[in-house]
Amino acid sequence: MLETITLAGGCFWCLEAVFLQVRGVQSANSGYMGGRIESPTYEQICRGDTGHAEVVQVTFDPQLITQAQLLDVFFAIHDPTTHNRQGNDVGTQYRSAIFASTEDQIQSSKSKLRDLKNSFTAPILTEVLLASQFWPAEVEHHDYYSKHPQQPYCRAVVEPKLRKLLTHFPSLTK
């Protein structure tokens, strides 16, 4: 049976590109979660006043990859110690969060955070929350990296994350 977990760790283009390359991931869909309005748009999210985070909803086969392995990748490709920021991307929409689908996912995510506590020089600021309504991003944001690999942001920000996946987790890639 497939499971779903939704992750926020900066720009959804980055997370989507990485998780689409992970073995056992059936889909990784860009969208928005955790805010106060219904059907938010990218423009609203970018203003930073909706409370939503840019997220990727990851559907995976736990027989092929565990939640812990997914979180290992997640924590390797973003900085969970920065408040509302990933590199030059700044705002609440870029915060670090795990939106769990079940109570078991919440508990295992919190356990992972405890395990990682000493792996970072600063405190981990990643929120662990029960998933709320997922709002898919506009169609132009889906598969952004595969459609625009030469775009400067993709080359400067997405590609290093993909290289990190391939370097640190070769056994987890498709």
Beta strands, then each sheet from edge to edge (+ up, - down):
strand 1: 3-9
strand 2: 25-33
strand 3: 53-60
strand 4: 85-86
strand 5: 89-90
strand 6: 96-100
strand 7: 127-130
strand 8: 135-136
sheet 1: 7+ 6+ 1- 3+ 2- 8+
sheet 2: 4+ 5-
end
